[in-house]
């Protein structure tokens, strides 16, 4: 790629992921749906199969999955600079918006009234996520065995098993089937979970950096897993009140971009702006390192029959986990005829207008929810 073309690709990567960072409401599943639309269907940076491999790959490493997926997509489009630009541009809007909420919260002690908008956003997000799941499932389920793995993953997740245990367990099982009858050996071990640093009764910004660096290095799962982790490390030590932590996670949920931007909010409450900056750097830095190490080996995994079987199984599990997220979203968001109407309208829009940006479906859900609230 020539210098001029590289610069053009880099600007394109920055524009796409900055916009997604500004409009990406709803958490990882909806971020993945918006990225699939942008980089696969609209811009054709990646083939559907390549995108699905990246979705599966980010589930194998700790950290915020959708943020790590932006880095992979940026790398594929614009090389190593694209990896860093995509990740930064996706994270930056969420951090700035969360920082403004953190400042206002510190000053006034409460969050703004956003419930009428969230009322409509949730069912719209459900529609987008369900449409994504159907789209990815068509590519992921290539055989009856993979369909069985997917069903098993759904049942295990609904039974309460850890996502990472399901991912690696079914991945190893698929590799075992591939291995049967061959004189090969396969080993892949995820990072061991380390104990988080113990903080004193009053933490400095630097100490917060090390805590959140550890969190970003070992934490699998959603914002709710982050909630449990920070509850044990910060609330139990008196550094943060339970209400502050609940509000921090709420801000991460209803602002666009990664939920892990809650670290910005938490850092600000404990150590001001320096705490916010260092907590944010700490929680996201490991993702850049993990993706930088993982990205070059994904094509090599595909060339190995054994590793390819493992990756196929992981891809199916990733889709199954999105289905479980959909079930949880449905329980939380479909509460009456209004939310049912918004969810059905959102799915119909995604199905019949495949080139419609999913951000408009979510924003439309917010407006419709606001209007229907007062009927």
N, C-alpha and C positions, 0 to 999 in steps of 0.2 A: 504494500500500500504506500503510495507516494505521500510526501509531507503534506501537501495541500488536501489530499483525500483524508489523511489521518486527522487533520485539524477539523475538517468538515464532520467526520464521524464523531469526533469528541464533542463538538458543539451540539450535534444531534443527540448524543447520549445525555449530555447535561440538561438539555431542554426537556427531553422525555421524562427523565427521572425527577427533575425538579417539579414538573407539573404533577407527576404521580405523588410526590411528597406533599404537595399542596392539596390534592384532591382525594388521596387514598384513605378515606374513612373506613373503619370497620375491622381492622386487624389483618393478620397474615393471609387468611383465605381470600379475602376480597382483593388484597394487594396482588396476590398471584393471579387472580382473574383479570385484573386490569393490565398486568404485565403480559399475560398470554395474548390479550387483545392487541396490545401495542407492538410487541416484538415478534409475534408469530403471525397473527392474522392480518394486521395492518401493514407492518413494515417488513415482514419476512426476514428478519435478522437470523432467525433460527427455524429449523424444521420442527413440527410438533413433537417428534420423537426426541430431538435434542433438548427441547424445553422440558419435556417430562423427565429426562435423565437429570437435569439440573434441579428440578423440584425434588426428586428422590435424593439427590446428593446432599442438599442442604439439610435434609432431615437427619443425616448421619452425623452432623457436627453440632456442637452447642451454639447458642446464640439465637438472635431473631431471624427466623427462616426467610421471611420476605425481604428483609434488608440484605441478607447474604445472596438471595436470588438476583437482586438488582446488580450486585457486584459481578456475578457470573455473566449476566447479560451484557453488562458494560464491557467486560473483558472480551467477550466473543465479538462485539461490534467494533471496539476501538483499541484493543490490546491492553497492556498493563495500565496505561494511564486511564483507560475507560473504566477499569475496575474501581479505581479510587474516586474518579469523578462521579460515577453512577452512585456509589455508596454515599458519598458526601452530599450530593444533590438531593438524594432521597431523604436522608436524615435531617439535613439542615432546616427545612421548613417546620418539621415537627418540633425540633429543639427550640427554635425561636418562639413558636406559638406556645409551647409548654412553658418556656421561660417567662413569657408575659403573664400567663395564668399563675405561675409560681410567685412572681412579684406582686400581683394583685392580691393573691391569697395571703401572702405575708403581711401586706398592708391592711387588708380589710377583713381577713379571717373567714372568707367564704367564697364559694365558686359562683359564677353567674348562672342565671336561670336558663338552662338549655333543654329542659325535659321535653317540651313540646316538639322540638326538632328531633331529639333522639327517638321519640315515640315512633316517628315515621322512618327514620334511618334504619332501625333494626330490621324491620321486615323487608325493606328494599335490599339490604345487605344479604339477607337470607336468600332472596331470589337470585342475586348475582352469584353467590357461592354455590347454590344448587346447579345453576347453569354451568359453572366452571367444572363441578364434579362430573357432570354428564359428559362434557367435552373431553376431559382428561381420561375418564374411564374407557371411552371408545378406543383410545390409543394404548392404555395400560393393560387391559384384559385381553391378552393374546391367546390364551389357552384355558382349558377347563381347570388345569392345576393352578394357574394364576387366579382364576375366579374363586377357587376354593381358598387360596391364601387371603384374598380380599375379604371374603365372608368371615374367615377365622379372625382376621384383624379387627373387623367391626365388632364381633362378639367379645373379643378380649378387651377392646377399648371400653365398650359399654359395661363390662364386668369390673372395670376399674384398674386394669393393668397399666403400667407405665408405658408411655408412647415409645420411649427409647428401647425398652425391653421387647416390645412387639416388633419394632423395626428390625433390630438386630436378630431377634429370635427367628422370625420368619425368613429373614435374609439368609441366615445360616442354614435353615431347613431347606431352602431352595438350592443352596450350594451343595448341601449333602445329597440331594436327589441328582444333581448334575454330576456329582463326584462318584456316585454309585457305579461300580464296575470299572473305574479308572484309577490308575496308580498316581494320583496327585494328592496334594494336601493343600488346604486352604486355611488361612488365618487372617482375621481382621478384628482388631480389638479397639473399641472406642476409648476415648480418654477416660481415665479413672476419675471419679468424682472426688474432689479434694475438699477438705474442711475449710470453710470460709474463715478469714482472719477475724479474731476476736477484737472487738473495738472497746475502748475505754468508755466511761460514762459520758465524756464529752469528746467528740471526734473532730479532728481538723479536716480541712479540704484534702490534704495529702492522704490522710488515712481513708477518707471516702474513696479516693481514686483507687487505692489498693483493694478495698472491699469490692467495688464495682468491677474492677479488672478481673477479680476472682469469679464474680457472678457471671460476667460475660464469657469466661473461659470454661465454665462447667455446667451452665444452666440449659437444660433441654425443656421445651414445652412453651406454654402460652404465658400471657401476663398474669394469669392466676397462679402459676407456679412461682413467678417473680414475687407475687403478693405474699405467698407462704414463706418464701426465703427471707424477704425483708422484714416480715413480721417477727421471725425468730431472731434475726441479727440486729434489728434496730428498735422495734417496739418493745421487745422484752428487756432491752437494756436502757430504756427510758430516753433514747435519743429522738424518738418520734412517737407521737400519739397514734393510737389506732385510727382515729378519725382522719388524721393527716395522711396516713398510709392509704386508707380507703379513697380519699380524695385524690391522692397521687395516681393511683391506678385508674380512677374514673377519668382523670384528665388524659391519661395515656390512651384510654378507650375512645373518648369522644372527639379527640383531636386527630387530624390526618397523620399519616406516616406510622412508623413503628411504635408499638405499645411500650417498648423499652425506653422511650423518651420520658417515661415516669421517673427515671433516674435523675433527669434534670430538675424535676419538681422536688424530689426528695433532697437532692444536694443543696438546693436553694434554701429549703426550710431549716436544714441543719447548719450550714456554713456559708450562707449567702451566695453571691454570684460566683465566687471562686469555687465553692463546693459544687454548684450546678455545673460549671464548666468541666471540672476534673471528674466528677461522677459520670458525666456524659461521655467524655473521652474514654474513661475506664471501661464502661459497659460495652461500647461499640468497637474498641480497638482490636479485641481478639477476633472478631468476625472478619476483619480485613486480612489478618494473618492466616486464619483457617482457610478462607476462600482462596487466597493466594497460593497456599500449599495444595489444595484439593483440585483446583480447576485444571491444571495441566495433566492430571492423571485420569480424568474422567474418560477421555477418548480411549486411553489404554485399557481401562476397565471393560469397555465395550468390545475390545478385540479379543479378550480372554473369554472363552465359553463359560468358565466357572464364575468369573466376576460378572459377566453379563447376566447369568442366571440370578446372581445375588441382586444386581441392580434392578432387574425386571421385577423381582419380588418386592424390593423396597419401593419401587414406583407404585405398585398396586396397593401396598400398605399406606403410602402417602395419600392416595385417593380415598382409601377406606377411612383414614383419619379425618379427611375433609367431610366425609359423610357423617361421621360422629359429631364434628363441629356443627354441621347443619342441624342435626337433631337437637343439640344444646341450644343453638340459636332459635330454633322453632319454639322450644319450650319457653325461652325468655322473651321472644318478640311477638308471637301470635297469641294475643290475649283477648281479642274481641273481633267483631265484624270489620272494624276499620283497618286493623293491622292485617287481617286476612285479605282484604281488598287490595291493600298496598303491596303485599307479597305477590299476589296473583298478577297484578298489573305490572310489577317489576319483572316477573318471570316472562310474561307475554312480550314485554318490550325487548328483553334480552334475546328471546327466541325468534321473534319476527323481524327485529331490526338488528341483525348481527354486526353491522358496522357502527352502531350507536355506541358512543363512549360510555362505559359503565359508570363513570363519574356522574353523568347526567341522570342515570337511573337512581343513584343514591341521593343526589341533590333533589331530584323530583320527589323521592320518598320523604325527604325532610320537609319540603314545602307542603306536600299532600298531608303529611302527619300533622303539621302545624294547623292547617286549615280544618282538618277533620276533628281535631281536638276540641274545637269550639262549636261543633255541630250539636 
